[in-house]
Amino acid sequence: WQLLSTGRRQLRIRKQHPIGPFVADFYCPQAKTVIEIDGSTHDSRQHTDADRDTYMASLGLKVVRMPAAD
């Protein structure tokens, strides 16, 4: 987060940004992109994550999921 939030950037990244009934880990409105960091708890929440991704896609947002280990 420190690397994303500091310095001059053309794209602004928001942390823990509410989008409808969900909260995105990171959100870039200019790129219409949501970045989700998936930890071990996401293994048991795949259905909820799929619902979240479908909702975000219905708003024209691209969802990128990254493992927390990365």
RAFENCOR-V37828 format. One record per helix or strand of 3 or more residues. SS is the DSSP state (h for helix, s for strand). FROM is the first residue (numbers start at 1). TO is the last residue. If there is no record, write none. Layout:
BEGIN
ss,from,to
SS,FROM,TO
SS,FROM,TO
END
This chain:
BEGIN
ss,from,to
h,2,5
s,14,19
s,22,28
s,33,38
h,40,44
h,46,58
s,62,67
END
